[in-house]
């Protein structure tokens, strides 16, 4: 019984479904960056809310 060899790209990487591995890596990187942006924005909103509690009035850090 012969086993089918997995298709690889010209540079030797295994495919991720129908995609080149660089596409999959870019998707993971974008996902990671969106999580980091969400965490930073959440911390910024929390800091702005805390600043408003301590020193009401004045300029806003966030416009919303």
N, C-alpha and C positions, 0 to 999 in steps of 0.2 A: 504494500500500500504506500503510495507516494503522498507526501505532504506538500501542500502548496506553500511556496515561499511567500512571505509578506512582501508587498510592494514597497520599495523604498524610493526616496527621491534620488536625484543625481548626486547630491552631496552626502548621501548615506544615511539620512534620517528616515525613521519610520513615519509613514503617513498617519494622520489623526483623522480617521474617517476619510472623506474625500479631500481634505484640506492639507496643505503643506504645514509642517510644524510651526513655521514662523507665524502663520495666521492664528493658530491656537495659542501660541505664546503671546501674541499681541492682544488677543481677547482676554487672556488671564491678566496681563498687565493693565489693560483698561479697567477690568473689574477691580483689581487691587487699588488703582488710582481713584476710582469712584468711592470705594470704601474709605480710603484715607481722607478724601475731600468731605465725605459725610461726617466723619469723626471730627475733623477740624472745624467744620461749620457748626456742629453740635456744641463743641467747646466754646466757640466764639459767641453763639447765642446765649449759652449759659453765663459766660463772663459779662455780656452786655446786660443781661437780666439782673445779675448780681450787682453790677455797677449802678443800675437804675435804682435798686433798693437802697444802696448805701448813699449815693449822691443823686437824688432826683433832679431832673432838669438838665440843662447843659446840652452840648452836642451829642448826637447819637452816633454810635459806632456802626450800627446796622440801620438801614433805612426802614426796616419793617418791624 
